[in-house]
């Protein structure tokens, strides 16, 4: 298996996208591979291994320096995570709500020993851990209270998969963002077409699968537009590649891009998504109808029918 095939394997949760890119690797740039690695729901150490392997493959390429920048950002975050001179605050979160914590630990080893014990008294939740790293002499609020220098995100088992860095301490803003700050905004070529109904599963960072229907499919980051059930019975428009595909998406921190967990769906839909069936037939026959929908939506509200 080549390094590029191994990296694209990280998209196997999106079967149509995975097959599409495997057959068309010429559509991807070096930074696309780096962003797929950085935003994947795998351990930070595994991301380091893949970046190292990619860097070795690109040794004589003009892009070699770019990959080294991603590796350097990750290396600094791992050093912070493994620091013996830091304090960690640990909280359990689900869909933008804090469920438990904070708990205090003096090392990441303490955190990872404690998390399995935490679940011994009950069922493991579809939730994620927020692990904030504080150190003496680090950043502080204007009032003098300490700010986290790094914030890590871990799956229910405590596997650390993402991080964000205090903006005042960043050295490589673009590259660091790919590991957590902007990881949801993965921009790749996609095989979908207007009228496709998608099931998007981004657990544990979004606990439940959600459904949306594509109205437009373009190449840029905002080019894949979708409709989904919103609040108070409304139907909303959103940009899929920016994580805008479910009610409340603008009000919570997302780490996992929907491009890591999307599949074309042909099964039974929840009642609030039943409007997608007829609309799917219309858009498959007339793809340009999606642009008309967008123009009308600027002036009108779409609402779901009452029961």
C-alpha positions in Angstrom: 0.0 0.0 0.0 1.4 3.4 -0.9 1.4 6.3 1.6 -1.3 8.0 -0.5 -3.6 5.0 -0.4 -3.0 4.7 3.4 -4.0 8.3 3.9 -7.1 8.0 1.7 -8.0 5.0 3.8 -8.8 7.5 6.6 -11.8 8.5 4.5 -13.3 5.0 4.5 -16.1 6.2 6.6 -17.3 8.0 3.5 -17.3 5.1 1.0 -18.3 7.0 -2.2 -15.7 9.8 -1.5 -13.0 7.2 -0.7 -13.6 5.3 -3.9 -13.8 8.5 -5.9 -10.4 9.9 -4.7 -8.7 6.6 -4.9 -9.5 6.6 -8.6 -8.6 10.2 -9.1 -5.5 11.0 -7.0 -4.5 13.7 -9.6 -7.2 15.9 -8.1 -5.4 16.2 -4.8 -2.5 18.4 -3.7 0.1 17.6 -1.0 -1.7 19.8 1.5 -4.9 17.9 0.9 -3.2 14.7 2.2 -1.8 16.6 5.2 -5.3 18.0 6.0 -6.8 14.5 5.8 -4.3 13.2 8.3 -4.6 16.2 10.6 -8.4 16.1 10.7 -8.8 12.3 10.9 -10.3 10.7 14.1 -7.1 8.9 15.0 -4.5 9.3 17.8 -2.1 12.3 17.5 0.8 9.8 17.6 -0.6 8.0 14.5 -1.0 11.3 12.7 2.7 11.9 13.5 3.6 8.5 11.9 1.7 9.2 8.8 3.1 12.7 8.4 6.6 11.3 8.8 6.0 8.7 6.2 4.5 11.4 3.8 7.5 13.6 4.5 9.9 10.8 3.6 8.1 10.2 0.3 8.2 13.9 -0.5 11.9 14.4 0.4 12.8 15.7 -3.1 9.6 17.6 -3.7 9.1 21.3 -3.4 6.3 20.5 -0.9 8.6 18.8 1.6 8.9 21.9 3.7 5.1 22.1 4.0 4.8 18.7 5.5 7.7 19.4 7.9 5.7 22.4 9.1 2.7 20.2 9.9 4.9 17.8 11.7 6.6 20.5 13.7 3.2 21.8 15.0 2.2 18.4 16.0 5.5 17.7 17.7 5.1 20.8 19.8 1.6 19.8 20.8 2.7 16.3 21.8 5.5 17.8 23.9 2.9 19.9 25.7 0.7 16.9 26.2 3.5 14.9 27.7 4.8 17.8 29.9 5.6 16.9 33.5 5.4 20.6 34.5 1.8 21.2 33.5 -1.7 20.8 35.0 -4.6 19.4 33.1 -8.3 20.1 33.5 -10.6 17.4 32.1 -14.2 17.8 31.2 -16.7 15.5 29.5 -18.7 17.1 26.7 -21.6 16.0 24.4 -23.1 18.1 21.6 -21.9 21.4 23.0 -23.0 20.7 26.6 -20.7 19.9 29.5 -21.7 16.7 31.2 -19.1 16.4 33.9 -15.9 17.8 35.3 -13.7 19.6 35.6 -11.3 17.0 37.0 -7.7 17.9 37.7 -4.7 15.8 36.7 -0.9 16.5 36.9 0.0 14.5 33.8 -1.6 13.0 30.7 -0.8 9.6 32.1 -3.0 10.3 35.1 -5.8 11.4 32.7 -5.5 8.2 30.7 -5.5 6.0 33.8 -8.5 7.8 35.2 -10.8 7.7 32.1 -11.3 3.9 32.0 -12.1 3.9 35.7 -14.6 6.7 35.2 -16.7 4.4 32.9 -16.6 1.5 35.3 -19.7 2.7 37.1 -21.9 3.2 34.0 -22.4 2.8 30.3 -19.8 4.6 28.1 -21.4 7.7 26.6 -21.1 8.9 23.0 -19.2 12.0 24.2 -15.7 13.5 24.0 -13.2 14.7 26.6 -11.9 18.2 26.6 -8.4 18.3 28.2 -7.0 21.8 28.9 -3.3 22.2 29.6 -2.1 24.9 32.0 1.4 25.7 32.9 3.0 28.2 35.3 3.9 31.4 33.5 1.5 30.7 30.7 -1.2 32.9 29.2 -3.7 34.5 31.5 -6.9 36.5 31.3 -6.9 40.3 31.9 -8.1 39.6 35.4 -5.1 37.4 36.0 -6.7 33.9 35.8 -4.8 31.3 33.8 -5.8 30.4 30.3 -5.1 27.0 28.7 -2.1 27.0 26.4 -3.4 23.9 24.6 -6.8 22.4 24.5 -7.0 18.7 23.4 -10.0 16.7 22.4 -10.2 12.9 23.1 -12.7 10.2 22.2 -14.6 8.4 25.0 -11.7 6.1 25.6 -9.3 9.0 26.2 -7.5 8.7 22.9 -6.3 12.3 22.1 -7.1 13.1 18.5 -7.2 16.9 18.2 -5.8 20.1 19.6 -6.1 23.8 19.5 -3.4 26.3 20.7 -3.5 29.6 22.5 -3.5 32.1 19.6 -0.9 34.2 21.3 1.5 31.3 21.3 1.0 30.0 17.7 3.9 29.8 15.4 2.3 28.2 12.4 -1.4 29.3 12.4 -2.5 27.6 9.1 -0.9 24.3 9.9 -2.0 24.2 13.5 -5.6 24.9 12.5 -5.8 21.7 10.6 -5.4 19.7 13.8 -8.5 21.1 15.5 -9.2 24.8 15.1 -10.2 24.4 11.5 -10.3 20.7 11.0 -14.1 20.6 10.3 -13.5 22.7 7.2 -11.9 20.0 5.1 -12.1 20.9 1.4 -11.8 18.0 -1.0 -13.3 17.2 -4.4 -16.5 15.2 -3.9 -18.5 12.7 -6.1 -21.9 13.8 -4.9 -24.6 15.5 -7.0 -27.6 17.7 -6.3 -30.5 15.6 -5.0 -28.3 13.2 -3.1 -29.5 12.5 0.4 -26.6 12.1 2.8 -26.3 10.4 6.2 -23.5 12.1 8.2 -22.0 10.4 11.2 -19.4 12.3 13.1 -19.5 10.5 16.5 -18.4 11.1 19.2 -18.0 14.8 18.3 -21.5 15.0 17.0 -23.4 12.2 18.9 -26.1 11.2 16.4 -26.2 10.7 12.6 -27.9 13.6 10.7 -29.5 13.8 7.3 -29.3 16.5 4.7 -30.0 16.8 0.9 -27.6 18.4 -1.5 -28.9 21.3 -3.6 -25.7 22.4 -5.2 -22.3 20.8 -5.7 -19.3 23.0 -6.5 -15.6 22.8 -6.0 -14.8 25.5 -3.5 -15.3 25.3 0.3 -18.8 26.7 0.2 -19.8 25.0 -3.1 -21.5 22.0 -1.6 -24.8 23.4 -0.3 -27.5 21.4 1.5 -30.9 21.6 3.2 -31.5 20.2 6.6 -34.2 20.4 9.4 -33.5 23.4 11.6 -35.0 24.8 14.8 -38.7 25.5 15.3 -39.8 23.4 12.2 -37.7 25.5 9.8 -35.6 24.1 7.0 -32.1 25.6 6.8 -29.4 26.0 4.1 -25.8 25.2 5.0 -22.3 24.6 3.5 -21.6 20.9 4.1 -17.8 21.3 4.0 -18.0 23.8 6.8 -20.0 21.4 9.0 -23.3 23.1 8.4 -25.7 20.2 8.1 -27.7 19.9 11.3 -29.7 22.1 13.7 -27.4 23.9 16.1 -24.2 23.4 14.1 -23.3 27.0 14.5 -23.4 26.9 18.3 -20.9 24.2 19.1 -17.3 23.3 18.5 -16.8 20.6 15.9 -13.6 18.8 15.2 -14.5 16.0 12.7 -15.2 17.1 9.1 -18.4 15.6 7.7 -16.2 14.4 4.8 -14.9 11.7 7.2 -18.3 10.2 7.8 -20.7 10.8 4.9 -22.5 8.2 2.8 -25.3 8.5 0.2 -28.5 7.4 1.9 -31.5 5.5 0.4 -33.2 4.2 3.5 -36.2 5.4 5.5 -35.9 9.0 6.7 -37.0 10.5 10.1 -40.3 12.4 9.8 -38.6 15.8 9.9 -36.5 14.7 6.8 -39.3 13.3 4.7 -39.4 16.4 2.6 -36.1 15.3 1.1 -37.6 12.4 -0.8 -39.6 14.3 -3.4 -37.0 17.1 -3.5 -34.3 14.5 -4.3 -36.2 13.3 -7.4 -36.7 16.9 -8.6 -33.0 17.8 -8.1 -31.7 14.6 -9.7 -33.8 15.5 -12.8 -33.1 19.2 -12.7 -29.8 20.0 -10.9 -30.1 23.7 -11.6 -33.2 23.8 -9.4 -30.9 24.0 -6.4 -29.8 27.5 -7.4 -33.4 28.6 -7.7 -34.1 27.3 -4.2 -31.2 29.4 -2.8 -32.4 32.5 -4.5 -35.9 32.1 -3.1 -34.7 31.1 0.3 -33.1 34.5 0.7 -36.6 36.0 0.7 -38.8 33.3 2.2 -38.7 30.8 5.1 -39.2 27.1 4.4 -41.1 25.3 7.2 -41.8 21.7 7.8 -45.5 20.8 7.6 -47.5 20.3 10.9 -48.4 16.7 11.9 
